Amino acid sequence: MNRLIKKANVLVEALPYIRTFRGKTVVVKYGGHAMTDAPLKERFAQDVVLLKYVGLNPVIVHGGGPQIDKMLDRLGIEAKFRHGVRVTDAATMEIVEMVLAGKINMEITDLINRHGGSAVGLSGKDGGLILSKPLTAKAWAESLEKDLGEADGDFGLVGDIETINPSLLHKLQEDHYIPIIAPIGTDYEGNTYNINADLVAGSIAAALKAEKLLMLTDVKGIRDANGRHLSTVSRKDVQRMVKKGVIGEGMLPKVHACLDALEGGVRKAHIIDGRVPHAILLEVFTDKGIGTEIVA
C-alpha cells in the first residue's frame, strides 16, 4: 500500500507542472550516453511520448559524433578536429549526412513510434528549416570567448546558422507529430553543412519560443568554482562564470546554446545528466529536478 501511495504522490507532484506546461513546446537536445545505452534509449523514448500524451509539444534535436567517428574508421577515413570542431571536407560531409540523417535520425524516429508516439524525422534541409553559412575559426573563437591563436581559416563544410524557418515545425506540431531533427543545414547555393547539434537546439528553441530547452549531457550540470553542483543559476551568473573560466571548454557550446535560447525568448534552459533513467521527466515534472536550470 505504501508503494502505491508513493506513486500517487509522484503523480500529484507532477500535476501542477502538467497544467502549467500543457500546450507549450519543449526542445530536447539528445546526445551523450543516453544515445548509446540501450535501456536509456528506451527510457528516453518513453519520456518523449509521455510529454506528448500529457499535452506538451516535444521537439528533438540529436547529435551523433561517436557514430560518425565509428563509420569514418570503418571506411578508413581519418577524423580530423581543430579546436574541438570536426573538419569536414566533401567526403566526410557525405558520411556525416548518411549517419545523422540516414541512420541515427531514422532509428530515433522508429524508437519513438514504437513506444506510441507519432514522430517524423527530418534535417535542416527539409522545408528550408536551417539556412546555413560556413563557420569560420574567428566566429568559433568568439563563441568560446577564447583566443585560439588563429584569426583566419575555416573548418570546411561546418556550418553556422544564418536563419531558422520554423513553419514546417509549426505545421507538424499542429498535426500532433513529434519532429526529430538532424543538425544539417544548407545555403542558397545548395551546399550542405554539418552543424553543432547544441547550436541547432538553442536556435530551434528560440525560433519556436519554447518554454524549455533541455540539454542531455554526461554530467550532472553546471558546477561553481568550488565544484558544487548548481540547481539554479541566472543567465548573468553563467556569463560571469564563462568569463572567469569556471565553465570548461567542453561545456561552453552547450552553455552558449542555452544563453542564445534565453536571449531568443525561451523561458528556461536546463543542462541535465542523460545517464539518469527518465532524466527528462525528473527535470520537468518534479520540484527539485536533477540538473541545472538557467533562468533569464
VOBA-1610 file (N, C-alpha, C; in pm, whole numbers, padded with zeros to 5 digits, always signed):
BEGIN
Met+00083-00121+00000Met+00000+00000+00000Met+00086+00126+00000Asn+00195+00126+00080Asn+00284+00243+00085Asn+00345+00274-00051Arg+00380+00170-00126Arg+00436+00189-00260Arg+00334+00255-00351Leu+00209+00214-00339Leu+00104+00273-00422Leu+00081+00420-00386Ile+00088+00449-00256Ile+00070+00588-00211Ile+00184+00675-00263Lys+00307+00621-00261Lys+00421+00695-00314Lys+00403+00726-00462Lys+00351+00628-00537Lys+00325+00650-00679Lys+00220+00760-00699Ala+00117+00757-00615Ala+00013+00859-00623Ala+00070+00997-00592Asn+00160+01004-00493Asn+00223+01131-00457Asn+00308+01186-00571Val+00373+01097-00644Val+00452+01139-00761Val+00362+01204-00866Leu+00247+01142-00890Leu+00153+01197-00987Leu+00100+01332-00942Val+00070+01345-00813Val+00020+01471-00759Val+00126+01581-00771Glu+00252+01545-00744Glu+00362+01642-00757Glu+00375+01690-00902Ala+00350+01599-00998Ala+00364+01635-01139Ala+00247+01719-01191Leu+00131+01711-01125Leu+00010+01774-01175Leu+00023+01923-01204Pro+00077+02005-01113Pro+00087+02149-01144Pro+00178+02178-01262Tyr+00283+02096-01280Tyr+00372+02115-01394Tyr+00303+02078-01525Ile+00225+01970-01522Ile+00150+01929-01641Ile+00052+02039-01679Arg-00015+02095-01579Arg-00111+02202-01603Arg-00043+02326-01662Thr+00074+02361-01605Thr+00146+02482-01648Thr+00202+02468-01789Phe+00255+02350-01821Phe+00327+02333-01948Phe+00240+02278-02061Arg+00115+02250-02033Arg+00027+02195-02137Arg+00019+02292-02256Gly+00045+02237-02374Gly+00041+02318-02496Gly+00171+02390-02526Lys+00269+02383-02436Lys+00397+02451-02456Lys+00498+02360-02527Thr+00595+02423-02592Thr+00698+02350-02663Thr+00820+02328-02574Val+00873+02206-02578Val+00997+02171-02508Val+01094+02114-02612Val+01208+02181-02629Val+01310+02133-02723Val+01413+02053-02644Val+01443+01933-02690Val+01537+01844-02622Val+01657+01819-02712Lys+01777+01853-02664Lys+01899+01814-02735Lys+01938+01676-02682Tyr+01931+01577-02772Tyr+01954+01437-02736Tyr+02095+01399-02777Gly+02177+01361-02678Gly+02315+01323-02708Gly+02379+01252-02591Gly+02507+01224-02603Gly+02582+01160-02495Gly+02545+01014-02477His+02565+00967-02354His+02545+00826-02320His+02401+00781-02343Ala+02308+00873-02329Ala+02167+00839-02347Ala+02135+00792-02488Met+02226+00823-02583Met+02205+00782-02721Met+02266+00646-02753Thr+02351+00596-02665Thr+02424+00473-02696Thr+02389+00356-02604Asp+02335+00385-02486Asp+02298+00281-02391Asp+02155+00234-02420Ala+02137+00106-02448Ala+02007+00055-02492Ala+01893+00082-02393Pro+01908+00051-02263Pro+01799+00082-02170Pro+01768+00231-02161Leu+01871+00317-02166Leu+01849+00461-02160Leu+01777+00510-02286Lys+01806+00449-02399Lys+01737+00486-02523Lys+01587+00457-02511Glu+01555+00343-02454Glu+01414+00307-02436Glu+01344+00405-02342Arg+01410+00441-02233Arg+01350+00533-02136Arg+01337+00673-02194Phe+01435+00713-02276Phe+01424+00843-02344Phe+01300+00848-02431Ala+01277+00743-02509Ala+01160+00738-02595Ala+01031+00742-02513Gln+01029+00670-02403Gln+00912+00672-02315Gln+00885+00813-02261Asp+00992+00882-02221Asp+00978+01017-02169Asp+00918+01111-02273Val+00970+01102-02395Val+00924+01191-02503Val+00776+01164-02534Val+00739+01038-02542Val+00600+01003-02572Val+00509+01051-02459Leu+00553+01035-02334Leu+00471+01081-02221Leu+00452+01232-02225Leu+00559+01307-02258Leu+00545+01452-02271Leu+00433+01486-02369Lys+00432+01415-02481Lys+00330+01442-02583Lys+00191+01405-02533Tyr+00179+01294-02464Tyr+00049+01246-02419Tyr-00013+01336-02312Val+00071+01405-02232Val+00015+01493-02129Val+00002+01637-02178Gly+00023+01657-02309Gly-00011+01786-02368Gly+00103+01879-02403Leu+00229+01837-02382Leu+00342+01919-02423Leu+00376+01890-02569Asn+00457+01976-02628Asn+00499+01958-02767Asn+00651+01940-02773Pro+00700+01817-02760Pro+00845+01795-02766Pro+00900+01805-02908Val+01017+01864-02920Val+01093+01869-03044Val+01233+01819-03012Ile+01281+01721-03087Ile+01410+01657-03056Ile+01515+01698-03159Val+01630+01742-03111Val+01748+01766-03194Val+01856+01671-03146His+01912+01593-03235His+02011+01492-03193His+02149+01517-03253Gly+02249+01466-03184Gly+02386+01466-03235Gly+02421+01330-03292Gly+02551+01296-03287Gly+02592+01167-03339Gly+02741+01157-03365Gly+02821+01234-03290Gly+02966+01234-03311Gly+03032+01098-03301Pro+03007+01020-03194Pro+03072+00889-03183Pro+03034+00794-03297Gln+02909+00800-03342Gln+02865+00714-03451Gln+02931+00754-03583Ile+02952+00885-03601Ile+03022+00933-03721Ile+03167+00885-03719Asp+03232+00897-03603Asp+03372+00851-03590Asp+03384+00702-03624Lys+03288+00625-03575Lys+03289+00481-03598Lys+03279+00449-03747Met+03189+00519-03817Met+03172+00494-03960Met+03294+00540-04039Leu+03351+00654-04004Leu+03472+00701-04072Leu+03585+00601-04055Asp+03598+00546-03935Asp+03702+00447-03908Asp+03681+00321-03992Arg+03556+00279-04005Arg+03525+00159-04086Arg+03561+00182-04233Leu+03547+00305-04279Leu+03574+00336-04419Leu+03718+00381-04442Gly+03796+00383-04335Gly+03936+00420-04349Gly+03959+00568-04372Ile+03865+00653-04327Ile+03879+00798-04340Ile+03918+00855-04205Glu+04027+00930-04203Glu+04075+00986-04077Glu+03984+01100-04030Ala+03945+01095-03904Ala+03866+01202-03843Ala+03962+01312-03798Lys+03939+01434-03847Lys+04027+01545-03814Lys+03948+01650-03734Phe+04010+01699-03626Phe+03947+01800-03542Phe+04041+01920-03527Arg+03979+02034-03518Arg+04054+02158-03499Arg+03978+02244-03400His+04040+02269-03286His+03976+02345-03178His+03843+02283-03137Gly+03837+02150-03138Gly+03715+02081-03096Gly+03608+02070-03203Val+03638+02115-03324Val+03540+02112-03433Val+03585+02008-03536Arg+03493+01926-03583Arg+03525+01826-03684Arg+03548+01896-03818Val+03670+01890-03869Val+03698+01945-04002Val+03627+01857-04104Thr+03542+01919-04185Thr+03450+01842-04270Thr+03473+01875-04417Asp+03546+01786-04487Asp+03559+01802-04632Asp+03441+01734-04699Ala+03438+01733-04831Ala+03322+01682-04905Ala+03297+01534-04874Ala+03405+01454-04867Ala+03390+01311-04840Ala+03337+01287-04699Thr+03389+01363-04605Thr+03342+01349-04467Thr+03198+01394-04454Met+03161+01502-04524Met+03024+01552-04518Met+02926+01447-04569Glu+02966+01372-04669Glu+02880+01266-04722Glu+02852+01161-04614Ile+02955+01126-04538Ile+02940+01028-04431Ile+02857+01086-04317Val+02885+01212-04282Val+02811+01278-04174Val+02661+01279-04204Glu+02626+01315-04327Glu+02484+01321-04363Glu+02422+01181-04363Met+02497+01084-04411Met+02447+00947-04414Met+02420+00896-04273Val+02513+00922-04181Val+02499+00873-04043Val+02390+00949-03969Leu+02394+01083-03976Leu+02299+01163-03899Leu+02157+01152-03952Ala+02140+01181-04082Ala+02005+01185-04140Ala+01956+01048-04185Gly+02050+00964-04232Gly+02009+00837-04288Gly+02000+00722-04190Lys+02074+00733-04080Lys+02077+00622-03983Lys+02021+00662-03846Ile+02091+00755-03779Ile+02051+00790-03642Ile+01912+00849-03638Asn+01883+00941-03728Asn+01752+01007-03728Asn+01639+00906-03746Met+01659+00811-03837Met+01557+00709-03860Met+01541+00619-03739Glu+01652+00585-03672Glu+01646+00498-03555Glu+01568+00565-03441Ile+01594+00694-03417Ile+01523+00766-03312Ile+01375+00778-03344Thr+01346+00809-03470Thr+01207+00821-03514Thr+01133+00690-03495Asp+01194+00581-03536Asp+01132+00450-03522Asp+01114+00412-03375Leu+01213+00444-03291Leu+01207+00411-03149Leu+01088+00481-03082Ile+01072+00609-03110Ile+00961+00684-03051Ile+00827+00634-03104Asn+00821+00603-03232Asn+00696+00550-03288Asn+00659+00415-03226Arg+00760+00331-03198Arg+00732+00200-03138Arg+00683+00212-02995His+00710+00327-02932His+00662+00349-02795His+00530+00427-02793Gly+00468+00441-02908Gly+00336+00501-02912Gly+00330+00645-02957Gly+00443+00702-02997Gly+00444+00839-03046Gly+00421+00845-03195Ser+00409+00967-03247Ser+00399+00989-03392Ser+00512+01084-03429Ala+00629+01025-03455Ala+00749+01104-03482Ala+00774+01114-03631Val+00832+01226-03672Val+00871+01249-03811Val+01016+01292-03814Gly+01100+01222-03888Gly+01240+01255-03898Gly+01267+01354-04010Leu+01354+01451-03984Leu+01390+01550-04085Leu+01525+01609-04053Ser+01581+01682-04146Ser+01705+01756-04122Ser+01677+01903-04151Gly+01777+01985-04132Gly+01761+02128-04159Gly+01741+02160-04305Lys+01760+02061-04392Lys+01738+02082-04535Lys+01590+02072-04571Asp+01510+02012-04484Asp+01367+01993-04512Asp+01289+02121-04484Gly+01210+02163-04582Gly+01125+02280-04564Gly+01203+02409-04541Gly+01329+02411-04582Gly+01411+02530-04560Gly+01429+02562-04413Leu+01436+02458-04330Leu+01438+02476-04185Leu+01561+02554-04138Ile+01681+02514-04184Ile+01805+02578-04137Ile+01884+02632-04255Leu+01889+02765-04266Leu+01974+02829-04366Leu+02111+02851-04303Ser+02215+02801-04368Ser+02348+02798-04308Ser+02448+02882-04384Lys+02561+02904-04319Lys+02678+02966-04380Lys+02800+02899-04319Pro+02917+02910-04382Pro+03036+02844-04326Pro+03074+02901-04190Leu+03114+02812-04100Leu+03164+02853-03968Leu+03313+02881-03979Thr+03353+03002-03946Thr+03495+03038-03951Thr+03560+03016-03815Ala+03692+03004-03815Ala+03766+02989-03690Ala+03746+03112-03602Lys+03737+03228-03664Lys+03716+03352-03589Lys+03582+03350-03517Ala+03476+03307-03588Ala+03344+03301-03527Ala+03341+03198-03414Trp+03410+03085-03433Trp+03413+02982-03329Trp+03488+03032-03205Ala+03598+03104-03227Ala+03673+03161-03115Ala+03587+03260-03037Glu+03509+03341-03108Glu+03421+03438-03042Glu+03313+03367-02961Ser+03261+03255-03014Ser+03156+03183-02943Ser+03210+03119-02815Leu+03340+03082-02816Leu+03402+03024-02698Leu+03461+03130-02606Glu+03458+03257-02654Glu+03519+03368-02580Glu+03663+03333-02545Lys+03735+03289-02648Lys+03872+03240-02625Lys+03959+03275-02744Asp+04084+03307-02717Asp+04181+03333-02823Asp+04240+03201-02870Leu+04206+03161-02992Leu+04254+03034-03046Leu+04387+03048-03118Gly+04437+03172-03123Gly+04566+03192-03186Gly+04560+03200-03336Glu+04441+03192-03393Glu+04425+03199-03538Glu+04306+03288-03569Ala+04326+03391-03645Ala+04217+03483-03678Ala+04148+03445-03808Asp+04211+03357-03886Asp+04150+03323-04014Asp+04135+03171-04024Gly+04098+03125-04142Gly+04079+02983-04164Gly+03937+02940-04137Asp+03905+02819-04181Asp+03770+02767-04156Asp+03778+02617-04134Phe+03661+02554-04127Phe+03653+02412-04095Phe+03594+02331-04210Gly+03596+02384-04328Gly+03535+02314-04441Gly+03385+02330-04439Leu+03314+02219-04453Leu+03168+02222-04460Leu+03103+02212-04323Val+03158+02286-04227Val+03096+02302-04096Val+03015+02431-04100Gly+02891+02422-04054Gly+02801+02535-04071Gly+02777+02618-03948Asp+02748+02744-03971Asp+02695+02835-03872Asp+02551+02864-03915Ile+02465+02895-03820Ile+02324+02916-03853Ile+02300+03062-03890Glu+02240+03080-04008Glu+02204+03215-04051Glu+02060+03247-04008Thr+01966+03160-04045Thr+01827+03179-04004Thr+01760+03043-03983Ile+01656+03043-03899Ile+01571+02926-03878Ile+01432+02961-03929Asn+01377+02874-04014Asn+01239+02891-04061Asn+01154+02783-03995Pro+01079+02817-03889Pro+01009+02715-03812Pro+00872+02675-03866Ser+00836+02721-03986Ser+00699+02697-04036Ser+00668+02548-04047Leu+00764+02468-04093Leu+00741+02324-04103Leu+00719+02262-03965Leu+00796+02307-03867Leu+00781+02255-03731Leu+00644+02292-03673His+00599+02414-03698His+00466+02455-03652His+00358+02366-03713Lys+00373+02336-03841Lys+00275+02253-03910Lys+00273+02112-03851Leu+00391+02056-03826Leu+00399+01922-03769Leu+00338+01920-03629Gln+00362+02025-03552Gln+00305+02031-03418Gln+00152+02043-03423Glu+00102+02121-03516Glu-00043+02134-03531Glu-00108+02000-03564Asp-00035+01917-03637Asp-00086+01785-03674Asp-00045+01677-03574His+00007+01719-03457His+00036+01632-03343His+00153+01535-03368Tyr+00248+01577-03452Tyr+00369+01498-03474Tyr+00483+01548-03385Ile+00579+01459-03360Ile+00699+01493-03284Ile+00815+01505-03384Pro+00867+01626-03409Pro+00979+01642-03503Pro+01110+01591-03442Ile+01185+01514-03523Ile+01317+01465-03485Ile+01416+01524-03586Ile+01506+01611-03541Ile+01585+01693-03632Ile+01733+01654-03629Ala+01788+01625-03747Ala+01932+01603-03763Ala+01997+01739-03790Pro+02112+01768-03727Pro+02174+01901-03735Pro+02252+01923-03865Ile+02179+01929-03972Ile+02238+01950-04104Ile+02165+02067-04170Gly+02239+02158-04230Gly+02178+02273-04295Gly+02226+02289-04438Thr+02173+02389-04504Thr+02211+02415-04643Thr+02213+02565-04667Asp+02287+02609-04770Asp+02289+02751-04804Asp+02213+02775-04934Tyr+02214+02899-04981Tyr+02138+02934-05101Tyr+02190+02862-05225Glu+02317+02822-05222Glu+02377+02754-05338Glu+02356+02603-05332Gly+02295+02554-05226Gly+02270+02411-05214Gly+02381+02333-05148Asn+02481+02401-05092Asn+02588+02332-05018Asn+02533+02282-04885Thr+02575+02162-04848Thr+02529+02100-04723Thr+02633+02122-04614Tyr+02585+02151-04491Tyr+02675+02181-04381Tyr+02644+02096-04259Asn+02750+02055-04192Asn+02743+01985-04064Asn+02744+02090-03954Ile+02641+02094-03869Ile+02627+02199-03769Ile+02628+02137-03629Asn+02691+02206-03536Asn+02693+02162-03397Asn+02549+02146-03347Ala+02517+02028-03293Ala+02379+01999-03252Ala+02333+02087-03136Asp+02425+02126-03047Asp+02389+02216-02938Asp+02341+02350-02994Leu+02416+02400-03092Leu+02382+02527-03156Leu+02245+02519-03223Val+02219+02407-03291Val+02090+02389-03358Val+01976+02385-03256Ala+01996+02312-03147Ala+01891+02301-03046Ala+01857+02438-02986Gly+01960+02518-02955Gly+01935+02650-02900Gly+01863+02741-02997Ser+01902+02736-03124Ser+01838+02821-03225Ser+01696+02777-03255Ile+01672+02646-03257Ile+01537+02594-03279Ile+01447+02636-03163Ala+01497+02624-03040Ala+01419+02662-02923Ala+01380+02810-02928Ala+01476+02894-02968Ala+01448+03037-02977Ala+01345+03066-03086Ala+01359+03000-03201Ala+01267+03024-03312Ala+01125+02981-03279Leu+01112+02876-03197Leu+00980+02827-03157Leu+00927+02896-03032Lys+01009+02986-02972Lys+00971+03049-02844Lys+00933+02941-02743Ala+01018+02841-02732Ala+00990+02725-02647Ala+00983+02763-02500Glu+00907+02687-02426Glu+00901+02704-02281Glu+01034+02662-02219Lys+01090+02552-02269Lys+01214+02498-02213Lys+01305+02444-02322Leu+01435+02452-02294Leu+01537+02382-02371Leu+01607+02287-02275Leu+01606+02158-02307Leu+01672+02056-02224Leu+01793+02001-02299Met+01911+02013-02238Met+02033+01962-02298Met+02076+01836-02223Leu+02066+01720-02287Leu+02110+01595-02225Leu+02260+01579-02243Thr+02331+01563-02131Thr+02477+01552-02134Thr+02520+01430-02053Asp+02650+01417-02033Asp+02704+01310-01949Asp+02760+01365-01819Val+02711+01481-01778Val+02748+01539-01648Val+02621+01584-01578Lys+02632+01606-01447Lys+02514+01640-01368Lys+02459+01778-01399Gly+02544+01868-01445Gly+02502+02004-01473Gly+02620+02098-01458Ile+02593+02222-01421Ile+02697+02323-01403Ile+02746+02321-01258Arg+02876+02335-01241Arg+02935+02343-01107Arg+03001+02480-01089Asp+03003+02527-00965Asp+03067+02655-00937Asp+03218+02638-00923Ala+03287+02745-00885Ala+03433+02742-00876Ala+03483+02644-00771Asn+03395+02610-00674Asn+03432+02515-00568Asn+03388+02372-00599Gly+03337+02351-00720Gly+03296+02217-00760Gly+03159+02176-00713Arg+03083+02270-00656Arg+02948+02238-00608Arg+02847+02247-00720His+02757+02150-00726His+02653+02149-00828His+02554+02261-00804Leu+02517+02332-00911Leu+02421+02442-00903Leu+02287+02396-00959Ser+02183+02401-00878Ser+02050+02360-00924Ser+01987+02468-01012Thr+02005+02593-00973Thr+01951+02706-01048Thr+02056+02816-01056Val+02069+02876-01173Val+02165+02984-01192Val+02106+03082-01294Ser+02136+03209-01277Ser+02085+03310-01369Ser+02173+03320-01493Arg+02118+03379-01597Arg+02192+03398-01721Arg+02317+03484-01696Lys+02302+03590-01616Lys+02416+03678-01588Lys+02525+03605-01511Asp+02485+03519-01416Asp+02584+03442-01340Asp+02661+03348-01432Val+02591+03286-01524Val+02657+03196-01619Val+02756+03273-01705Gln+02718+03391-01751Gln+02807+03473-01832Gln+02934+03509-01755Arg+02918+03540-01625Arg+03034+03570-01542Arg+03123+03447-01526Met+03062+03329-01508Met+03138+03205-01492Met+03216+03171-01617Val+03158+03199-01732Val+03227+03175-01858Val+03350+03264-01868Lys+03334+03393-01837Lys+03445+03488-01846Lys+03558+03454-01750Lys+03522+03400-01633Lys+03623+03364-01533Lys+03685+03227-01559Gly+03634+03154-01657Gly+03689+03023-01688Gly+03639+02912-01598Val+03535+02940-01519Val+03480+02837-01430Val+03413+02727-01510Ile+03347+02766-01619Ile+03280+02668-01706Ile+03380+02623-01812Gly+03405+02493-01815Gly+03509+02437-01901Gly+03474+02436-02048Glu+03574+02412-02131Glu+03560+02421-02276Glu+03457+02323-02331Gly+03450+02201-02274Gly+03355+02103-02324Gly+03211+02142-02301Met+03188+02223-02197Met+03053+02267-02164Met+03014+02396-02236Leu+03112+02469-02290Leu+03085+02600-02346Leu+02982+02600-02460Pro+02991+02510-02559Pro+02889+02514-02665Pro+02748+02493-02611Lys+02734+02407-02509Lys+02602+02383-02451Lys+02551+02507-02376Val+02641+02568-02300Val+02604+02687-02224Val+02567+02802-02318His+02646+02820-02423His+02615+02928-02517His+02484+02902-02591Ala+02455+02776-02621Ala+02326+02744-02682Ala+02211+02779-02588Cys+02231+02752-02460Cys+02130+02788-02360Cys+02112+02938-02351Leu+02223+03013-02348Leu+02217+03158-02339Leu+02150+03218-02463Asp+02183+03163-02581Asp+02119+03211-02704Asp+01969+03186-02701Ala+01930+03068-02650Ala+01788+03034-02642Ala+01715+03131-02548Leu+01774+03159-02432Leu+01713+03252-02337Leu+01703+03392-02398Glu+01808+03432-02467Glu+01807+03563-02534Glu+01696+03569-02639Gly+01665+03455-02699Gly+01562+03449-02803Gly+01420+03432-02751Gly+01404+03427-02618Gly+01269+03422-02563Gly+01231+03293-02493Val+01322+03194-02490Val+01295+03070-02416Val+01294+03103-02266Arg+01200+03046-02193Arg+01185+03083-02051Arg+01295+03022-01963Lys+01326+02895-01983Lys+01428+02830-01903Lys+01506+02732-01989Ala+01636+02718-01958Ala+01721+02619-02024Ala+01778+02528-01915His+01787+02401-01945His+01829+02302-01846His+01943+02218-01902Ile+02046+02198-01823Ile+02153+02105-01857Ile+02142+01989-01760Ile+02113+01869-01812Ile+02083+01756-01725Ile+02165+01633-01765Asp+02178+01542-01671Asp+02256+01420-01690Asp+02169+01314-01756Gly+02192+01290-01884Gly+02114+01191-01958Gly+02142+01048-01919Arg+02241+01025-01834Arg+02270+00890-01786Arg+02173+00846-01678Val+02097+00941-01624Val+01997+00910-01523Val+01869+00863-01592Pro+01817+00746-01558Pro+01693+00698-01622Pro+01579+00799-01602His+01506+00824-01710His+01392+00917-01710His+01434+01057-01667Ala+01553+01099-01711Ala+01606+01231-01674Ala+01512+01344-01715Ile+01449+01331-01831Ile+01361+01438-01880Ile+01243+01457-01787Leu+01178+01348-01750Leu+01061+01357-01662Leu+01099+01411-01525Leu+01213+01367-01474Leu+01257+01412-01341Leu+01285+01562-01341Glu+01336+01615-01451Glu+01366+01758-01456Glu+01241+01842-01479Val+01150+01795-01562Val+01034+01875-01599Val+00922+01868-01497Phe+00900+01749-01437Phe+00779+01727-01357Phe+00802+01709-01207Thr+00924+01738-01157Thr+00945+01726-01012Thr+00992+01861-00957Asp+00974+01878-00827Asp+01004+02006-00762Asp+01153+02040-00766Lys+01237+01942-00741Lys+01381+01969-00729Lys+01454+01957-00863Gly+01408+01869-00952Gly+01481+01845-01074Gly+01610+01770-01047Ile+01690+01748-01150Ile+01813+01671-01132Ile+01935+01740-01191Gly+01915+01848-01269Gly+02027+01913-01335Gly+02043+02056-01292Thr+02087+02139-01386Thr+02099+02284-01363Thr+02003+02357-01455Glu+01919+02440-01397Glu+01832+02524-01478Glu+01891+02665-01486Ile+01895+02719-01606Ile+01942+02855-01628Ile+01821+02941-01658Val+01803+03046-01579Val+01684+03130-01593Val+01724+03267-01645Ala+01634+03329-01718Ala+01663+03459-01779Ala+01673+03568-01674
//
